């Protein structure tokens, strides 16, 4: 089978040419290029021997994999981290140099050597990387402290690093030169570990708010003055479902866009030359104000370039014996519709033989994907809002489906393997009637052809 055309290969989501991948790392935009680094084992389809893989894109959709950027060294394997552009040459490597911050997972290479945080830089737009000879830049604090996320705070002209410590605890550090760091605040995200992200967005009132995010898609929104992050909301959950994990956002994106991508943890890819995939990039925004503000996630507009044949249906009453059978045999789909639940108990959406169930009585969504072997154990199924009508968008790839409800106020990620089916997409009801309106199905082209 030709590369990228394998049976279970994602066709519009990123996966490496071969072998294992997990967390996205070092996301940065420079000179028209979106850089995607990712945890990668170049020798096996299982986790371990961790390098930073590297891929680039002009449009956030089509990806070209390059040579590895970071290799294990005497400090350990190359665990997760982030990247930025040093516009003002604060680190002394040159104006516009790319700086990559990563965890050297020392205890995996040598039990006597702890996890530390290190720095590498590139002066040729990410083609070649040099590790800073003063590494580590942040010595060990505790446990397997890891996953540095670095952002520039312009008002104080300092770099800010968010770092995972242990249990549900994180810390913030600051630096003027990206080399010498001072820890200034500890904070926590109850029930959430690893892979922090920390970034500003503007709410609907025009006020700058800061989001502190953890690997399981939980976050808090607050204010940040360069010296302290003050949470102003309860602990919220954005990315739900069973397979979204370790999301990170790009730095230096144009037009102040905040673009995020996740590892779709736990997918199964039998006898494929690769293992695991990433999500579609989504654009983040804030809905609401004050303590009622929340994150909204929506697939990037660049995905529209992959749309091919379109099927539209204005209205269909889904009832026992009257399913909505989509007029397609395609396996790659971008589907939107609104549903009025009426007296129905459950809307069943059969996706290539696997059932997604909108249970109106329990206000829960379940996807019986039958594939994932490493689900997040404490991630609940999706909670549906108590509303008479919902808008739904589904992105269906060869081995995944991503769900967006009410313009992205609720989102979820799932991996799956197809089962037997006659029609790739069927909406049906076994008790009661519900109305499907504004149904639009877009067949999606592969990014690899």
Secondary structure, 3 states (H helix, E strand, C coil): CCCCCCCCCCCCCCCCCCEEEEEEEEEEEECCEEEEEEEEECCCCCCCCEEEEEEEECCCCCCEECCCCECCECCEEEEEEEEEEECCCCCCCCCCEEEEEEEEEHHHHCCCCCEEEEEEEECCCCCCCEECCCCCCECCCCCCCEEEEEEEEHHHCEEEEEEEEECCEEEEEEECCCCCCEEEEEEECCCCCCCCEEEEEECCCCCEEEEEECCCCEEEEEEECCCCEEECCCCEECEEECCEEEEEECECCHHHCCEEEEEECCCCCCCCCEECCECCCEEEEEECCHHHCEEEEEECHHHHHHEEEEEEEEEEEEECCECEECCCCCCCEEEEEEEECCCCCEEEEEECCEEEEEECCCCEEEEECCCCCCCCCCCCCEECCCCCEEEEEEEECCCEEEEEECCCCEEEEEECCCCCCCCCEEEECCCCCEEEEEEEEEEECCCCC
